[in-house]
Amino acid sequence: MVIFGFIRKTFLVTACLGIVTSASGFTFAQSDGPEATGFTKDANTAVLKSPALKWEDKQDEEFARRGFIATDQELVLKDAAGNVIWSNKEYDGFLKGEAPLTVNPSLWRHAVLNSIHGLFKVTDGVYQVRGQSISNMTIIEGKTGYIVFDPHISVENAKNNLALVFRHVGRKPVVAVIYSHSHIDHFGGVKGVTSEEDVKSGKTRIIAPKGFMEAAMSENVLAGNVMSRRAMYMYGNLLERGPKGQIDAGAGKTAEAGTGSIIAPTQVIEEQAARMEVDGVELVFQLAPGEAPANMHVYLPQKKTLYIADNCFHTIHNIYTIRGARTRDARAWADSIEQGLRFEDAEVLIAGHNWPCFGKDNVREHMNNQIDALRYVHDQTLRLMNQGYKPGEIAELIELPPSLAVKWPLRNYYGHVKHDVKGIYSLYLGWYDGNPANLDPLPPRETGKLMVEYMGGADAVIGKAQKAFDQGQYRWVAQVLDYVVWAEPANKKARELAAAAFNQLGYQTENATWRNAYLTAAYELREGVQSEKGGSAEGRGAFIMAIPYTDLLDALSVRLNGPRAFGKQSVINWDFTDSGEKYVTTLRNAVLSYKKGSSPQADVTLSLSRLGLLKLLSGMVPLELLETTGEVRTQGAKEKLKELLGLFDRPSPTFPIATHEPIGP
């Protein structure tokens, strides 16, 4: 489409608006990375020998393989530009056998299970494609067609995996698509399984929980750029796949690139326990906020199967996610899972990630354990908060009870008790821990310089850190050298030793996202921040074209460079010809605000479409040219418009994280 051809050339628009983007299409090489030290070997061997872990229990593997039909062997998917957006071949080549000493054995076990990929029959008329995207796509066979739950994150993966269903189950039309919640890995591939034309004609229904569109469009817009950058660390998109690099992301292998899409729901579930029949299949919907604010479970009474979305799968979940997001309410989350227990005859539990749970007793035990883990971490955090403990102290004090910690689905593969505890603390009390020394501390670069000076200079700190490294004190090495890197970002000795510590921390951790973050930091400390390359921009364009104008204007307001706007004032009317909407923006006191309607006192009035707006914001097409082509019409003081356009920041999608290099004014 013309839109996408243009958007591919105007990535800066997405950066300007702060919209979460797909991962870039290059990787850091780790195959020649450092070996595990003796301390790391001992730590990982101790995990393997731990009597608390039931290595002989093969139930998860049996459940993960049950009902296997077929797979796309050595699957490698590319986008229209030839960039690899998904590859099972990389993982299939090394994820087998015993855990190497550079990987925590418990995480290796989980990564191997997540690598079992293909099409599976869950029960009569219920199928899943797993392991061929970070999320599962569930397919329900109706009388005349398929009902698709959560069609992956990208159009390419969804289209490919639906074709797998067609080849082995039968070709039928998609009569309905159900979005369980508002995260992109559960709706982004919708245009790979249906089309806007089929939705408009009524051939395909789109069903979602109340608040879906608002949450899907706004959740990651305002802070989208920073979330996207941090997600590169969390999911390890930039790491080479292998025993010294990225092996998993806990919820699945990794977040793919590719083309994102969205089609607005035609039917919104607003009532608890709403029932409907879709193509002869009875569905019971249960509004269940937890992992997402707009979220629902779906029960299939005829199949005795409960789709619990992302509210529980085979890992401790993220009450707080390290890519950054609003902390989830652990109490409400536990209550939502408990609601799912009301379907007492459920014999199969399926989710948006990992593998199913089979058998009524197993289903109930799995859900109850997840409930108890959420409540335990929540309640114990509050208990210690009320005694005056600080976040870092609480994170060291809380572990799951032994009766829960031995359960494989409650290991720290995706979420982690330590970062969940800190999220809960922040949810109730915010960033301030009550210690006045932390009320207005010096900024990190100044702190780093003074700390290094107090400790005798960078060489002295590095020398002491080397001794600590030789004693296996990797957490401390990373922590103390962070001061040096803040003080002296170009200090190669400090960066190399900090990177070595991060490598060992990554090799030891059971948490896939922590491993990815540690190893990405190690590479960036050695090689510097890499510019984004590759990846598909079509997904970015799809979301820009779908975002309500109010969200676009909100995104612009947080990209306004306040100091640059000091003393500037303007009133601008925006008449959007494609929707008929009219808004007026006011720049006053270095704040950009908007409201519906028009102002007769406006400095300038613009008439333009959404695509015209994107071209204008990109700065790559001059206003005069847009006026010549008729894509933008102006009336009034155009210099006021040009002045406003010059006040927006365009943040880099690859700003430094581990290297602490200056970002700029």
N, C-alpha and C positions, 0 to 999 in steps of 0.2 A: 504494500500500500504506500501511497505517497507520504502519508503521515509518518510512517516508520522510517522511510528513507530519509526524511528530514530530521527526525528525532535522533537518528544514529549520528548525525553531524552536530547535534546540539546537546551534548552531554551536560554542558555547563548549566543548562536550565534545571536539570534534576539536582545538580549540586547546589544551585542557588536556592531551590525550593526545599532542599533537605530531605528528599524522598529516598527511602531505602532502596538500594540497587542490588543487582545480582553480583555474585562474586566474579572477580576478574579471572581471566583464562590463562594464568601462568602459575608455576609452582616453584618453590624454593627447593633446591636439591639437598637432601639429608643422607643419601646413601653412603656418603663418605664422612658422615658426622662422627663425633667422638663415641668411643665405646662406653659401656657401663663401667663405672668405677667399682672397686671392691665393696664399698658401702652400698651401692645400688644393687649389686649382685646379691649381697646378703639380705637386703630388704626384700627384694622380689622372691628370693628363695624362701624367706620366712613366710611370705604370703602363701606360697605353694604348699608349705608344710603346716599351715595353720589348721589345728583341729576343729576350729569353728566353722570352716568352710567345707561344705559337703561336696567334694569333687566327684564323688561316685554317683551323685544324683544326676540322672540323665533326663529327667522329666522335661526340662526346658528344650532340650534338643529334640526330643520326640514331638513336643507340641510345635516347635518351629518347622519341623519337616512334615508333619501330618497333612495329608491331603494334597501333596505335591502333584502337579499336573505337568508343567513344562516351564522352561526358562529360555530367555534369550541368552544363549551361551556367549560369554565374553562380550557382553553388551557394551558398546561405545556409541553414544549419541552426540551428534554435532548440530549446531545451529546453522542458519542459512549462510552465515559467513565462514563456516568451516571450523569454528571454535568448538572444542570438546566441552560439552556441558555436563556430561555424566559418563562414568566409566566403571562398570563392574569388573572389567578385565584387570585393572590395576590391583584390585583387592583379591580377586581370585588367584592371582599369581603367587601371593605370599601368605595369606591368612589360612594356614593349615598347620597341623602338628602342634608340638609343644611351644609354649611361649618363649620367645627369645629373651635374653637377660635385659634388653632395653625396653621391655614392656611389662607392666604389672600383670601377673598371671590372671588375676580376676578380670581385669579389663580385657585381656586377650580372649578369655573365654566368651565374654559378652560380645566382643567384636566379631568373633567367629560365628556366633549365633546370628548376629545382625547381617552377616554376609550371605546367609542362605537366601537365595533370591529366586523369584519367578512367580508363577500363577499357582494358587492353592485353592482347593475346595475345602471350605470351612465346615459346611454342613449342606444339606440338600438346598440348592438354590442360592447359596451364599458363597461368594468367592472373594479372594483378596489377591492383589499383586503387591508383594512385599520385597524389600531389598533392592528395588530398581528405581528408587527415589528416596529422599530422606523420610518421606511419609508413605503410609499405605493407602492404596485405593481399593475401596470395597465395592463389590458389584452384586446387586440383588437381582435375581431373575424373576421377572413378572410374567403375566399372561402373554403379553405381546412384545415386551422389550426389557431393557435393563434400567434399574435405578442405581445411580452411581453416587456413593458417599465419598466426599473429599478427594477430588481429582488431582492430587499431587500439587507441586509447586510450579511446574512449567508446562507449557502447551506441548512441547516436544515429548516429554516423558509420558504425559497423560495420553497423547495420541498413540505413541508406541505401545504402551501397556494395554490400552483398549484393543489395539490390533491383536495383541497376544490372546486376549479373551475371545475375540472373534474367531481366531484360528482354532482354538481348542474347546470352546464351549458352544460357539455358534454366532453368526452375525445377526444382530437384532438392533433396532433403533434404541437410543437412549431416551427414555420417556420422562425421566426426572433426574435432577442432580440435587443432592442434599449437602449443604455446607454445615458442618457441625459447629464451627466457630470461626472467629475472625482473623486467624493467622494465615498468612499467604500460602504456607505449605499445605493448606487444606482447601484452597479454592483457585490458586493461581493457574492451574492447568485446565480450567473449565472449557476454554475454547479448543482444547484438544479432544473433547468428548461430545461437544455440541456446538451450536453456533447461535449468534444473536438472531438470525433469521428463524431458526427452529424454535427459539424461545418466544419470539414475537408472534409467530404463527400458532403457538399453543402446542406444538409437537413435543416440546420439552418444558417441564416445570422446573423452576429453581426454588428450593425451599431452604429457609435459613431461620435462625432464632432472632427474636426481636433485638434491635440495636446492632444488627450485623453490619450494615453498610456504614453506619457512623463509626463503629469501632474499626472496621477494615480500612476505611479511608483516612482516619485521623490518628490512629494509635502510633504510627511510625512516621508521620509527616513532619511534625514540628522538630523532633530530635532525630530525624531520619539519617542525616549524614553521619553523626557520631555513632548511632546504633549500627549502621552499615559497616563502618570502620572497625568497631569492636567485634562485630560478628565475624570478621575475617580472622580474628584471634580465636574466638570461641569455637568456630566450626573447622578451623584448620584448612580453609579453602586454598590457601597459598602454599601449603606444605606438600612435599612429595609424599606419595603413599608408600609406606614401607615400615619395617620394624624400627627404624630410627626417626620416622616421621609420623604422618597422620594415619591412624588405623581405624578411627571410628569417631562418632560424635554423640554416643550415648543413646539418643533417640533414633539414630539410624547412622548411615555411613557418613554423609556430609550434606550440606545444603548445596543443591545444584545451581548452576547458572541457567540460562535459557530465557524463554519468553514468558513473562507473566501475563495474566489476563484476569478479567473479572466481568461477570454479567450480573446485573442487579437481580435480587430475588423477585419472583412473581408471587410468592406466598410466604408470609412471615408468621412464625409460630409465636404467639403472644400469651397463650394459656398453658398453665402447668398441666401435664398429662393429656395434652391435646391428642386426639385420635383421628386418623384418616386412613383411607384406603387408596393406594396408588397402584394402578395396573394389577389389581387383584391381591396386592400385598398389604396386610394390615400393619400400620406403624403407630407406635405410641411415643410421643415426644415429651421430653422432660427437660425443662429449662434448668441448667445446672452450672452456674458461674463457678469458675475455679481457675484452671490454667489460662482461661481467657474470660473477659467480662461478658461477651456475647457468646454463649456456649450452650450446647444441649446434648443430651443422650438420646438415643433412638432405640426403642425395644421392638423386636419382631416376634410377637406372640406365637405365630405359626411355626417359627423356626426355633423358638426358645433361645433366642440370641440377643444379647445386649451389646449395642455399640456405645462405648463409654467415651468416645472421642479421645481427648488427651488428658482426661482427668486422672487416669492411672494406667501405667504400663510397667515394664519390667526394670524399673530403676527408681531410686529416690528422685523426685521431680524438683523443678525449679520454683520454689516459692519466690526466690529472687533469681533472675538470670543474669549472667555476667556480661552479656552483650549490652545490658542496660534496658530497663523497662520499669514501669511501676510495679512495686512489690505486690504480689498476689495475697489475698486474704486467706490464710491457712485454715481458719475456723470455717469460713463459708465453703471452702473447697472440700473439707472433710464432710461437711453437711451434705454437699451435693453428691458425693460418692455414696453416702448413707442412703440418700433418696433412691439410688440405683438398686439398693438391696431390697426395695419394695417389690421388685420383679422376682419373686421367690422361686419361680419355676425356671429361671434362666439356667441353661446348661452349657452355654458358650458365651465367653466374654471376648470381644474383639475391640481393638483400639486403633488410633491413628498412627501408632508406631509400634515396633517390635512385633511379637508373635501372639497368637491367641492363648486363652486359657480354657481348658475343656473339663467338663464334669461339674455338677452342681456344687459339690463340696469344695472343689478347688476354686471355683469362681467366687464363692462367698468368703473363703479364707483369704484369697488374694485381695479382694476389696476391703475386708476388715483390717488386714495388715496395713494397707495403704492409709486407711482412715486413722488407725492408731499411730502410725509414724507421723502423719501430719499433726495430729493433736499433741503427741508427745513433744515434738520439737517446738511447737507453738507454746504449749503450757510451761515447759521448762525454761524457755527463753524468758517468758513473762515472770516466772518465779524468781529467776536470778536478776532480772532487771529491777524488780521491786526490792531486792536486797542491796542494790547499788552497784552491781557488777557492770563493767564496761563491755562493749561489743566484742572486742578481741579476747577478753577473758571468758566471756560466755561461750564463744566459739571453741575454745579449748576445753571447756568443762562438759559440754553436752555430747553424748554419744547415744545412739539408740540402745534400748534395753537388749541384753543378749538374746532374748527370745525373738526379737525382730531383726537384729543385726546379722543373724545367721541366714536370713532369708535372701536368696539371690535377687529377687525383685526389689529389695530394699537396700541394695548396695549403691555407692555414690558414683554411678556411671554418668549421669547427666546433670542432675542437681547434686548438691553436696550439703551435708548438715551444717558445715562451717559457714558457707556463704548464705544459706537459708536463714540461719540464726541472725546474721547481721542484717539481712533484709527485714526480718520480723522486728528487730529493734528499731530500725529506721521507720518502719510503717507506723509504729506507735509513738516514737520519740523524736524522729527526724535525725539529721546528721550530727547534732551536738550531743556529746556524751556526758555533759554536765560538768566536765572538768574545765575551769576557767582558763587553764593553760592552752586549751584547744579552742577557745572562743574566737580568738583573732590571731592565729599563728602566722608567722612569716610565710610568704609564698614558697613553693618547693625549691625554686632555683636559689633564692637567697638563703633558705634553710640549708641547702646542700653545701653552698660555699662556706657558711659559718661552721657547719658540722665538720667539714673536711679540715678547716683551719684549726678547730678545737682539737681534732684528733691527730694533729701533727703534719697535715698535708697529705696530698693524694698518694704519694709513694708509700708513706707510712700506713695509710689505710689499706692500700692494695697488698702490702706485705703481710699485715695481720689477717686480711681476708684470705690470702693464699694459705696461711696456716690453718685457718678455720675450714677451708675447702679440703685440705689434706686430712682433716679430721671428720669429714662428712657432714659438716654443718651448713648444708646448702641453702636452707631457708635464711639463715643469718647472712651468708655471703651475698645473696641476692638483695637482701634488705640494706646492708651497710654500703654495698657498692652503688646502690641507687643514689645515695647522696653524692658520690663522686661523679656519676654520670650526669646528674643534674648540674653539679658545679662545673664539670669539664666534659661536655658532650663528645668532644673529639678524643678523649683519653682512650687510646686503643687497648692499653693493658687492662684498664678497669672494665671496658666493654667486653673484652675477650674472657676475662675471669667471670664476670656476671653471666655471660652467655654459657660458659661451662657449667655454672651452677644451675641455670635454667634447664639445660639439657638433662642433668641428673634428676632434677625435680620432675621433669616431664616423664622420664623413664620410670620413675617410682610411683607416680600417682595412679590411683584407681579410677579417677574421674577423667573421662574422655575430653571434656571441654577444658579442664585445667591443663591436661597434657598438650592440647592444641595451642593454648595460650602460652605456656612455657616455651614450647619449641619454636613458635613464631617469634617470640621475643628474642630467643637465642639467635635466630638467623638475622633478624633486623639489627641486633647489636653488632654482629660481625660484618654484615654487608650493607647496612643502611636501609632506609625506606625506599621501596621500589615504587615506581610509577605504575598506575593501573594500566593493564593491557588487556585486550581481547574482551570476551564476554559479550552478551547480547544486550543492546540498548532497546530492543523492541519492547521488552517488559516494562522498562521505565516509561516509554511512550504510552503504553496501554494504560498505565495507572494515571499518568498526567491527564490523559484524555477522559478518564472516568472520575477524577476527583472533583467534588463540588467546588464551585467558585469560592464559596466561603472558606473552604480549607486552603485553597490556593492563596487567598488573600491573607489568611492567618499565617501561612508559611512565609509570605513576603514580609510580614510585620516583624518576624523574629530574625530575618536576614538583614534588616535595616541596620546600617552601621551608625550607632547613636552619636558618637563624637563627630563623625563626618556630617551628621545632619543638624548639628547645633546651629541655631539661627535660621534654619531653612523652614519655609512654610509653603503649603500648597493645598489646593482643593481640586480633585480630579474626578470627573464623572466617567464611569466605565459602563458602556452599553454593549452587552454581549449578544451579538446578532443570532447566534445559533440556539440560544435558549430563551431569549427575550428578557433575561434578567438584567437589572440595572443596580449598580452599586456606586457609592461615592466614597472616595478615600480622602482622609484629612491628615496632613503631616503638620504636627504642632508639637513643640517641646521635644523634638527628636523622637516622637512616637507616631507610628502609622496606624490609624484606626479606620474602620469602615462601617457603613450601614447601608441598608437597602434604600433604593430610590436614587434621585438625582438632586443636585443643588443648583439653583439658578445663579449662585455666586461662584460657581466653579471657575478655576483659572483656565481649564481646558476640558473638552469633552471628547472622548474616544468612542468610536463604534468599531467593533472588531469581533472576530470569532475566537474560540479557544486556541486554534492553531495560530492565528494572528498574534494572540497574546504570548504564546510560547516563543514565536520568532522574535517578537519585540524584546522579551526578557533575555533572550540568549545574547543579545548584543551583536550577533553575527550578521544580521540583516538590518541595514540602516533604515531608520524611520521613513526617510524620504522615499526609499525604494518600496517599502510596504504601502505607502500612500499612492505611489504610482501604479502599483498592481491592484489597488483597491482593497487590499487585505486589512488595512487600517485607515480609518477616516478620522481626521481631527478638526476641531473647531476651537479656536482660542489660542492661548499662549503656549505654544509647543515647547518653548524653552523650559517651562515648569515641568513638563513631562520628562524631558531629557535630564533635567537636574535630578528628579526623583530616581530615574533609572541608574544614575551614577552613584547612588547612595547604598546600593545593595552589595553585601559581601557574597563571594562565591567560594565557600570553604572547600578545601582540598579533600577528596575522598580517601586520600592516603596520608593523612597527617601523621607525624611521628608519635609513637606510643612509648616504646622501650628506650629509644635513643635520647629522648628529651631535647632534641634539637629545637631551637627557637621556632615558633610557629609564625611569628610576625606580629605587627602592631595590631 
